Amino acid sequence: MANEKKLTKREHFEAIKAKYPLTEDEVKFIDRELELLAKKNASGANRKPTATQKENEVIKTNILEVLADGKQRTVTEIVKVLEGDYTNQKISALVRQLIADGKVEKVVDKRKSYFKAV
């Protein structure tokens, strides 16, 4: 049970159509829902970033500038160097995104996390 793949909404609708005898109205309903899902998924690629996402991109650029000198820094040290009123949690989340993007590397020394630009 733990390895079972969680079905998407689309997969549930397809399974219902295949498994049960449905009336014409029920089939129309399911087809309409599938059409709406396809339309929603297609528009997702064309969405513009939100204001917060734009702001976070600027902050991530600033984080990279701080780490560009080659020194390893903790999140707290990064927050102190950055100009702005940022919490450790926010900077930590953005640093995690930079790690996922391959722009920052995490180094653990004596159970303390340091970060450096790649």
ROSE-4610 file (N, C-alpha, C; in Angstrom, 1 decimal, always signed):
// ROSE-4610
residu = [M/M/M/A/A/A/N/N/N/E/E/E/K/K/K/K/K/K/L/L/L/T/T/T/K/K/K/R/R/R/E/E/E/H/H/H/F/F/F/E/E/E/A/A/A/I/I/I/K/K/K/A/A/A/K/K/K/Y/Y/Y/P/P/P/L/L/L/T/T/T/E/E/E/D/D/D/E/E/E/V/V/V/K/K/K/F/F/F/I/I/I/D/D/D/R/R/R/E/E/E/L/L/L/E/E/E/L/L/L/L/L/L/A/A/A/K/K/K/K/K/K/N/N/N/A/A/A/S/S/S/G/G/G/A/A/A/N/N/N/R/R/R/K/K/K/P/P/P/T/T/T/A/A/A/T/T/T/Q/Q/Q/K/K/K/E/E/E/N/N/N/E/E/E/V/V/V/I/I/I/K/K/K/T/T/T/N/N/N/I/I/I/L/L/L/E/E/E/V/V/V/L/L/L/A/A/A/D/D/D/G/G/G/K/K/K/Q/Q/Q/R/R/R/T/T/T/V/V/V/T/T/T/E/E/E/I/I/I/V/V/V/K/K/K/V/V/V/L/L/L/E/E/E/G/G/G/D/D/D/Y/Y/Y/T/T/T/N/N/N/Q/Q/Q/K/K/K/I/I/I/S/S/S/A/A/A/L/L/L/V/V/V/R/R/R/Q/Q/Q/L/L/L/I/I/I/A/A/A/D/D/D/G/G/G/K/K/K/V/V/V/E/E/E/K/K/K/V/V/V/V/V/V/D/D/D/K/K/K/R/R/R/K/K/K/S/S/S/Y/Y/Y/F/F/F/K/K/K/A/A/A/V/V/V]
num = [1/1/1/2/2/2/3/3/3/4/4/4/5/5/5/6/6/6/7/7/7/8/8/8/9/9/9/10/10/10/11/11/11/12/12/12/13/13/13/14/14/14/15/15/15/16/16/16/17/17/17/18/18/18/19/19/19/20/20/20/21/21/21/22/22/22/23/23/23/24/24/24/25/25/25/26/26/26/27/27/27/28/28/28/29/29/29/30/30/30/31/31/31/32/32/32/33/33/33/34/34/34/35/35/35/36/36/36/37/37/37/38/38/38/39/39/39/40/40/40/41/41/41/42/42/42/43/43/43/44/44/44/45/45/45/46/46/46/47/47/47/48/48/48/49/49/49/50/50/50/51/51/51/52/52/52/53/53/53/54/54/54/55/55/55/56/56/56/57/57/57/58/58/58/59/59/59/60/60/60/61/61/61/62/62/62/63/63/63/64/64/64/65/65/65/66/66/66/67/67/67/68/68/68/69/69/69/70/70/70/71/71/71/72/72/72/73/73/73/74/74/74/75/75/75/76/76/76/77/77/77/78/78/78/79/79/79/80/80/80/81/81/81/82/82/82/83/83/83/84/84/84/85/85/85/86/86/86/87/87/87/88/88/88/89/89/89/90/90/90/91/91/91/92/92/92/93/93/93/94/94/94/95/95/95/96/96/96/97/97/97/98/98/98/99/99/99/100/100/100/101/101/101/102/102/102/103/103/103/104/104/104/105/105/105/106/106/106/107/107/107/108/108/108/109/109/109/110/110/110/111/111/111/112/112/112/113/113/113/114/114/114/115/115/115/116/116/116/117/117/117/118/118/118]
x = [+0.8/+0.0/+0.9/+2.0/+2.9/+3.5/+3.7/+4.3/+3.2/+1.9/+0.9/+1.0/+0.9/+1.0/-0.4/-0.3/-1.5/-2.1/-3.4/-4.0/-4.3/-4.1/-4.5/-6.0/-6.5/-8.0/-8.3/-7.5/-7.7/-7.8/-6.8/-6.8/-8.0/-8.5/-9.8/-11.0/-11.1/-12.2/-12.1/-10.9/-10.7/-11.1/-10.7/-11.0/-12.5/-13.2/-14.6/-15.3/-14.9/-15.5/-15.3/-14.1/-13.8/-14.5/-14.7/-15.1/-16.6/-17.3/-18.8/-19.6/-20.8/-21.7/-22.3/-22.2/-22.6/-23.7/-24.5/-25.5/-24.8/-25.5/-25.0/-24.6/-25.4/-25.2/-23.9/-23.7/-22.5/-21.3/-21.3/-20.2/-19.9/-20.9/-20.7/-20.1/-20.6/-20.0/-18.5/-18.1/-16.7/-15.9/-16.4/-15.7/-15.5/-16.5/-16.3/-15.3/-15.3/-14.3/-12.9/-12.7/-11.4/-11.0/-11.9/-11.6/-11.1/-11.8/-11.4/-10.0/-9.7/-8.4/-7.3/-7.6/-6.6/-6.4/-7.5/-7.4/-6.6/-6.9/-6.2/-4.7/-4.3/-2.9/-2.2/-2.9/-2.3/-2.0/-2.9/-2.6/-1.6/-1.3/-0.3/+1.1/+1.4/+2.8/+2.9/+1.8/+1.8/+1.6/+1.5/+1.2/+2.4/+2.1/+3.2/+3.5/+4.8/+5.1/+4.4/+4.0/+3.4/+4.4/+3.9/+4.7/+5.7/+5.2/+6.1/+7.2/+6.9/+7.9/+8.9/+8.5/+9.4/+10.4/+9.8/+10.6/+11.6/+11.1/+12.0/+13.2/+13.0/+14.0/+15.1/+14.7/+15.6/+16.4/+15.7/+16.4/+17.4/+17.0/+18.0/+19.2/+19.0/+20.2/+21.1/+20.5/+21.3/+22.0/+21.4/+22.0/+23.2/+23.1/+24.2/+25.3/+25.0/+26.0/+26.8/+26.1/+26.7/+27.7/+27.3/+28.1/+29.1/+29.1/+30.1/+31.5/+31.8/+33.2/+33.9/+33.1/+33.7/+33.7/+33.3/+33.3/+32.0/+32.2/+31.0/+30.3/+29.0/+28.2/+27.0/+26.6/+25.4/+24.2/+23.0/+21.8/+21.8/+22.2/+22.2/+23.2/+24.3/+25.3/+24.9/+24.2/+23.6/+22.6/+21.7/+20.7/+21.3/+22.4/+23.0/+23.7/+24.2/+24.8/+23.8/+22.7/+21.6/+21.0/+20.7/+20.0/+18.6/+17.9/+16.4/+16.1/+14.8/+14.3/+13.8/+14.7/+14.4/+14.6/+13.7/+13.8/+14.7/+15.3/+16.1/+15.3/+14.0/+13.2/+13.0/+12.8/+12.6/+13.9/+15.0/+16.3/+16.7/+16.4/+16.6/+15.9/+14.6/+13.8/+14.3/+14.8/+15.3/+16.6/+17.5/+18.7/+18.5/+17.4/+17.1/+16.7/+16.0/+15.6/+16.9/+17.8/+19.1/+19.9/+19.8/+20.5/+19.9/+18.6/+17.8/+18.2/+18.4/+18.8/+20.2/+21.0/+22.4/+23.3/+22.8/+23.6/+24.3/+23.9/+24.5/+24.7/+25.8/+26.2/+26.1/+25.6/+25.5/+26.7/+27.3/+28.4/+28.1/+28.1/+27.9/+29.2/+29.4/+30.6/+30.3/+30.5/+30.2/+28.7/+27.8/+26.4/+25.9/+26.7/+26.3/+26.3/+25.3/+25.2/+25.8/+26.6/+27.2/+26.9/+26.8/+26.4/+27.5/+27.7/+28.6/+28.1/+28.5/+28.1/+28.9/+28.2/+28.9/+29.5]
y = [-1.2/+0.0/+1.3/+1.2/+2.4/+2.8/+1.8/+2.1/+2.4/+2.4/+2.7/+4.1/+4.3/+5.6/+6.3/+7.5/+8.3/+8.7/+8.4/+8.7/+10.2/+10.8/+12.1/+12.2/+13.4/+13.6/+13.0/+13.3/+12.7/+11.2/+10.6/+9.1/+8.6/+9.3/+8.8/+8.9/+10.0/+10.1/+9.0/+8.8/+7.8/+6.4/+6.1/+4.8/+4.6/+5.7/+5.6/+5.3/+6.0/+5.8/+4.4/+3.8/+2.4/+1.4/+1.7/+0.6/+0.5/+1.6/+1.6/+1.9/+1.3/+1.7/+3.0/+4.0/+5.4/+5.8/+6.7/+7.3/+8.3/+8.7/+9.7/+11.0/+11.5/+12.7/+12.6/+11.4/+11.2/+11.2/+10.6/+10.6/+12.0/+12.8/+14.2/+15.0/+14.7/+15.4/+15.1/+13.9/+13.4/+14.0/+14.0/+14.5/+16.0/+16.7/+18.2/+18.4/+17.6/+17.8/+17.5/+16.5/+16.2/+17.4/+17.9/+19.1/+20.3/+20.5/+21.7/+21.4/+20.2/+19.9/+20.1/+19.7/+19.9/+21.4/+22.2/+23.6/+24.3/+23.8/+24.4/+24.1/+22.8/+22.4/+23.1/+23.4/+24.1/+25.5/+26.2/+27.6/+27.7/+26.7/+26.8/+27.1/+26.7/+27.0/+28.4/+29.1/+30.4/+31.5/+31.0/+32.0/+32.9/+34.1/+35.0/+34.8/+35.0/+34.9/+36.0/+35.6/+36.5/+37.6/+38.6/+39.7/+39.1/+38.2/+37.5/+36.7/+36.0/+35.2/+36.1/+37.3/+38.2/+38.8/+39.1/+39.6/+38.6/+37.3/+36.2/+36.1/+36.2/+36.1/+37.2/+38.4/+39.5/+39.1/+38.6/+38.2/+37.1/+36.1/+35.0/+35.6/+36.5/+37.2/+37.8/+38.5/+39.1/+38.1/+37.0/+35.9/+35.4/+35.2/+34.8/+35.8/+37.1/+38.1/+38.0/+37.8/+37.6/+36.4/+35.3/+34.1/+34.1/+35.1/+35.2/+35.3/+35.8/+36.0/+34.6/+33.5/+32.2/+31.8/+32.7/+32.3/+31.4/+30.5/+29.7/+30.5/+30.6/+31.3/+30.5/+30.8/+30.2/+31.1/+30.6/+31.4/+32.7/+32.6/+33.8/+34.8/+34.4/+35.3/+35.9/+35.2/+35.7/+36.8/+36.5/+37.5/+38.8/+38.7/+39.9/+40.7/+40.1/+40.8/+41.4/+40.7/+41.2/+42.5/+43.4/+44.6/+44.4/+44.5/+44.2/+43.5/+43.5/+42.9/+41.5/+40.5/+39.1/+38.2/+37.2/+36.2/+35.1/+34.4/+33.2/+32.2/+32.0/+31.0/+31.4/+32.6/+33.0/+32.8/+33.2/+33.1/+31.6/+30.8/+29.4/+28.7/+29.1/+28.6/+28.9/+30.2/+30.6/+29.9/+29.7/+29.0/+27.6/+27.0/+25.6/+25.6/+26.6/+26.7/+26.8/+27.6/+27.8/+26.5/+25.7/+24.4/+23.5/+23.5/+22.7/+23.1/+24.4/+24.9/+24.6/+24.2/+23.9/+25.1/+26.2/+27.4/+27.6/+26.9/+26.9/+25.5/+25.4/+24.1/+24.2/+23.1/+23.0/+22.2/+22.7/+22.0/+21.9/+20.7/+20.5/+20.3/+21.1/+21.0/+21.0/+19.9/+19.8/+20.2/+19.6/+19.7/+21.1/+21.9/+23.3/+23.4/+23.9/+24.1/+25.4/+25.3/+26.4/+26.3/+27.5/+27.5/+28.3/+27.9/+28.6/+28.5/+29.5/+29.6/+28.5/+28.0/+26.9/+27.6]
z = [+0.0/+0.0/+0.0/+0.7/+0.7/-0.6/-1.5/-2.8/-3.9/-3.5/-4.5/-5.0/-6.3/-6.9/-6.7/-6.3/-6.0/-7.4/-7.7/-8.9/-9.1/-10.3/-10.5/-10.8/-10.8/-11.0/-12.4/-13.4/-14.8/-14.7/-14.0/-14.0/-13.3/-12.3/-11.6/-12.6/-13.3/-14.2/-15.3/-15.8/-16.9/-16.3/-15.1/-14.5/-14.3/-13.9/-13.7/-15.0/-16.1/-17.4/-17.9/-17.6/-18.0/-17.2/-15.9/-15.0/-14.9/-14.9/-14.6/-15.9/-15.9/-17.0/-16.6/-17.5/-17.2/-18.2/-17.7/-18.6/-19.5/-20.5/-21.5/-20.8/-19.9/-19.1/-18.3/-17.6/-16.8/-17.7/-18.8/-19.7/-20.2/-20.5/-20.9/-19.8/-18.6/-17.4/-17.3/-17.3/-17.2/-18.3/-19.5/-20.7/-20.5/-20.0/-19.8/-18.7/-17.6/-16.6/-17.1/-17.9/-18.5/-19.4/-20.2/-21.0/-20.2/-19.1/-18.2/-17.6/-17.2/-16.7/-17.8/-19.0/-20.1/-20.3/-20.3/-20.5/-19.4/-18.2/-17.0/-17.1/-17.4/-17.5/-18.6/-19.7/-20.8/-20.5/-19.7/-19.4/-18.3/-17.6/-16.5/-17.0/-18.2/-18.7/-19.1/-19.4/-19.9/-18.8/-17.5/-16.5/-16.2/-15.8/-15.4/-14.0/-13.6/-12.1/-11.3/-10.1/-9.2/-8.7/-8.0/-7.5/-6.5/-5.7/-4.7/-5.3/-6.4/-7.1/-7.8/-8.3/-8.9/-7.8/-6.7/-5.5/-5.1/-5.0/-4.6/-5.5/-6.8/-7.8/-7.6/-7.2/-6.9/-5.7/-4.6/-3.4/-3.7/-4.5/-4.9/-5.6/-6.4/-7.1/-6.1/-5.1/-4.0/-3.2/-2.9/-2.2/-3.0/-4.3/-5.1/-5.1/-5.1/-5.0/-3.7/-2.6/-1.3/-1.3/-1.9/-1.9/-3.0/-3.8/-5.0/-4.6/-3.4/-2.9/-2.6/-2.6/-2.4/-0.9/+0.0/+1.4/+1.6/+2.6/+3.0/+4.1/+4.0/+5.0/+5.5/+6.7/+7.2/+6.8/+7.0/+6.6/+7.4/+8.7/+9.6/+9.0/+8.6/+8.1/+6.8/+6.0/+4.7/+5.0/+6.0/+6.4/+6.8/+7.6/+8.1/+7.0/+6.0/+4.9/+3.9/+3.7/+2.8/+3.4/+2.5/+2.9/+2.8/+3.9/+3.9/+5.2/+5.4/+6.7/+6.4/+6.2/+5.9/+7.1/+7.2/+8.2/+7.8/+8.7/+8.4/+7.6/+8.0/+7.3/+5.8/+5.5/+4.1/+3.3/+3.9/+3.2/+3.1/+4.1/+4.0/+2.9/+2.7/+1.7/+0.3/+0.2/-1.1/-1.4/-0.4/-0.6/-1.0/-0.4/-0.8/-2.3/-2.8/-4.2/-5.1/-4.6/-5.3/-5.3/-4.3/-4.3/-5.3/-5.3/-6.3/-7.7/-8.0/-9.3/-9.6/-8.6/-8.9/-8.8/-8.2/-8.1/-6.8/-5.8/-4.5/-4.0/-3.2/-2.6/-1.1/-0.5/+0.9/+1.5/+2.5/+3.1/+4.6/+5.2/+6.6/+7.3/+8.3/+9.1/+10.6/+11.3/+12.7/+13.0/+12.2/+12.3/+12.0/+11.4/+11.0/+9.5/+8.9/+7.5/+7.0/+6.0/+5.3/+3.8/+3.2/+1.8/+1.0/-0.2/-1.1/-2.5/-3.3/-4.7/-5.5/-6.5/-7.3/-8.5]
